[in-house]
Amino acid sequence: MNPKVIIIGAGFGGLEAATKLAKEPVDILLIDKNNFHTFTPLIYQVATCALDPSEVAYPVRGIFRRNRNVSFLLGTVTAIDTDSQTITVEHSDGQRSEHYDALIVAGGSVYNFFGMEDVARHSYVLDELSDAVRLRNHILRLFEKAVWEEDSAERAALTTMVVVGGGPTGIETAGAIYELYNHVLSHEFSQRKLRARVVLVEMQDHLLAPYPHSLQHAALTQLRSLGVEVILGNGLDGVSADSVTLSDGTEIPTHTLIWSAGVKASPLAEMLGVELARAGRVPIDAQTKVLGLENVYAVGDMTYLEDPEGNPYPMLIPVAQQQAEVAAHNIMAAINGTATKQFRYKDRGIMATIGRKRAVAWLYNRVTLKGRLAWLAWLGLHLVTLLGFRNRLNVLVNWTWNYFTYDRSARLLLEQQQRIAKQ
């Protein structure tokens, strides 16, 4: 029998590890609570009606259907016993235990509300594909409700969207929501004369903290030129179902708060029974092994590893993929008794889009791009890295259609309703 490798999580890190190990004489069990991989950089475009959910997701079983040594299990991991080298997986039909010879934990991250229960209760996040569909339905529902509303103040609150967090997700979401209104909804709701207001709130005095000052300023300028209100140096003090209160006392009547102000490691980290680092991240060594555990590796957002300057590696997709490659190599090295690898991050840069012909990019941490050129670079990169030829083609067609027609086809209001049994 071949050694058995269990991989928890079918995100970018988990898929990369499974792809590398699929070529080796090991049996792989990939576990995830969804039966599809989500291209998370484009989730916000599902929420803002630019893309259909099926265009940013790909079935996990379809990815590995030609690899006989890779199997997939749909379920949620509820326990990890590192002494007996077993994990417990639960599904709606029951639970089961699985033994491993090597384990890769790639659970990713979840949003961090920093103990603010009101924010967790009343906000929307873009963590999973279902979150994007939920937010899309919410936005469309509020505009339809605003048509019925006679009170002008309440009508304004229904069409006011507040985004908290000045990172890439925050600015991309704020820009896309405003474009949804400006290019589509403003024309379709013109008889009622609805006016959308999009407000981006950032606690620091600048956007995009890891970026150079010139790109931070460029992002701010482009957001404001689009029509988004940007409030800097102001945090969130209170949230209710129909308003947001900022640290300086400013109250914004709204029914939509989108939270993108911080993340922490997946709760899977706590199951490993090791002392966790900041944001609940799992400490690993340069070989991606979890400190203090045998045959357990961790990759991606949930890990804590410092770079040569003493800073933790960022929660980015390339970091997860490169760590997964190292983990896969080192598992085979342990099996075969060969030399192991050390993780050395190859940083190719970062970029963020703001809207049509608006973006910023910092390539290889040396070359700065702004505006149209950065936007084209962003489009090209995300198109070629999207899984599946059909998805790439569909996204390209949709982006082209949206660019020339200012239209967004995926704006159907689909909500699950409880079925009433006939008497």
Summary of the structure (lengths in Angstrom):
residues: 423
radius of gyration: 22.5
end to end distance: 56.6
largest distance: 74.1
contacts: 1386
relative contact order: 0.15
helix: 37%
strand: 26%
